[in-house]
Amino acid sequence: MSMLSPLRRDENEQLLSGWGRTAPSLAKVVQVDSVEQVQECIRGAGRRGVLARGLGRSYGDAAQSGGANVLDLRAMSAISLNASTGTVTAGAGLSLNELLLATVPAGYFVPVSPGTRMVTVAGAIAADVHGKNHHVEGTFGNHVREISLVDGRGDSLELRPDDPKTQEQFWATVGGMGLTGVMTEATFKMIPISSSFISVDTERCADLDAVMARMIESDEQYRYSVAWIDSVSAAGRGVLTRGDHAAADQLPVSKRETALDYGPKALVSAPGLIPGGLLNKLTVRAFNEAWYRKAPKHEQGALQPISEFFHPLDFVADWNRIYGPRGFVQYQFVVPDGAAEIIGLALRKLQSIGAPSFLTVLKRFGAANPAPLSFPQPGWTLAADVPAGISGLAAVLDELDELVADAGGRLYLAKDSRQSPDMFARTYPRLTQWQRTRDQMDPKGIFKSDLARRLSL
């Protein structure tokens, strides 16, 4: 008796997902290492289109596209530092990790750092990432001077924010989630530093009101500011951490000769198979209690290495596995100052369904930039990681969506995996403007992603 032959799959097909691991899709992954290869892929695009991908650290479905050709840009990682101007020209696939390894010893730090250094330069621009210094220095896109991009016709463009001919396309690309073209290179300003340490002030606050009051009172005194919130405590207690780059003469004498040494590594790796119930109310409550208690009640001027202050989770490789096979959702929203009560309401709603989050972060945002799809706007932003399988989670997040939208807030595309097209259109009022520019840059609709299809972009 004959056996049916198994279906043959292209050897380049891969199941891709975001960092949250919630909705994988199958695509053909194409390694590219030159502008010419990118142009060839775009000009020969099939019905499902083309999408660029870096390190896959967007949490939802922004860097995946079922049935498409997904271009792996990691080989495009050249870097050139102009020490006299403090600018870097970098390939789109260069990671912030590689960037920092090259530039910190030379006395420069990335202008804006998200919570991980495992993102590419193009990814940082496409998501217009923000960090702990948004209230002072804005997003990554604010510091970009030029973007090299291949558009939907296969033409190479040079986009600058100060060029009237290209500034609209530039700002559509910043925060545009890779849907205006494939970036191949970018030039941006760096921050000069004289050590690889941060001078950190830490303060424990007994409840959420105290955390928010202290941030309003003193955030302007610090370049970097963030609060960790105990999401399972009734009061919403937290730990406020603020600081700036330490000068070399602030270091102990023994460290001054090596003040710019930098070489972080992942210390441990999360196991590949973790039961889905590992993160629950009890384990998160225990973790949060320990985390709160280990923080000093009030400490000033403590010296922390850059990696410890900015990227603590990078010390655990593949930490997303701890949420189990069903993955997790990071819910991040911003609301204006006048709607600050939604922060506490969101925490209480998540508590009401027993949604545990050991990573709950509160920050303040400053002024928005001109990018139509850039997430930050003045006010408060809260981000909470929650296991995807929690009963009642979808309904609670839908309720929160309505509250955020009614307050004039929005959700972050780089973290989103489940908002509706209506929610997105309501909360990004310049969407139509962005779509007009996108259509000029990609008249045939070549650039597609699972996120774009979900949100009807």
Helices and strands as residue ranges (DSSP letters): E 13-16, E 25-31, H 35-43, E 50-53, E 69-72, E 79-82, E 87-91, H 96-103, G 104-106, E 108-109, H 121-126, H 134-137, G 140-143, E 144-150, E 156-159, H 167-173, E 182-189, E 191-192, E 197-205, H 208-218, G 219-221, E 224-229, E 238-245, G 248-250, G 253-258, E 268-269, H 281-294, E 298-305, H 306-310, G 312-315, E 316-317, G 319-323, E 328-335, G 337-339, H 341-352, E 360-365, E 379-387, H 393-406, E 410-411, H 421-427, H 431-441, H 450-454
